[in-house]
Amino acid sequence: MGKKFAVKLAAALTLTMGAVATPAMGQSAGSWSLGASVGWVIPKANNGSIAGGALRTDIGNDIKPTFTVEYFVLDNLGIQLLGAVPFAQTVRINGEHVGNVQHLPPALYLQYHFRGLLGLLSPSLAYITPFAGVGVEHSFIYDEDFNAPFSGVHVRDSTSYTFHGGLDFTVKKNQAVRFDIYYINIDSKIRAGTTTIGTTHIDPLVWNVGYVWTF
């Protein structure tokens, strides 16, 4: 029942936005956008192992506020900074909860907004703007709190690539509701003291829903 309700709610929201929508908001060279969202971080399953594969690691999900700042260097082409409130994630080894970590993955993207693209398919879709981007991120992992016998274990920071895509639904001039998703490649070394004992492949998808202002 919950799934059916969610589908009906999403359909109703889309129809409502279409009824009140204005043409796609402007994204001209020299303009800025600010976004505020709620992000749901979902690491991939089977995140890695330690001790030569004998112990399987799993990283938990979390939901936190996220924000974006984007500057348009050309019409429809922007440089976006992604930030967030640090995510608190549980760590399990062979299914047993052994600790928690704080995770902050700021990222910088070059992304293109396909303004007017869906309007070519149907004028009724002109208020929807798809966008896609690629970037680089650095994952800060800190406040590690592990139970014995893993109290000496540390998860290292990492730097890697990331992808971003989504849809802006214009609801007012220079304002839009945003649905987007990030893929962040995070491969962090796991150390006991100075010895690397494994790697965790967090590689999360981050689902967001939020609001964007362009000025």
Secondary structure, 3 states (H helix, E strand, C coil): CHHHHHHHHHHHHHHHHHHHCCCCCCCCCCCEEEEEEEEEEECCCCCEEECCCCEEEEECCEEEEEEEEEEEEECCEEEEEEEECCEEEEEEECCEEEEEEEEECCEEEEEEECCCHHHHHCHHHCCEEEEEEEEEEEEEEEEEEECCCCCCEEECCEEEEEEEEEEEEEEECCEEEEEEEEEECCEEEEEECCEEEEEEECCCEEEEEEEEEEC
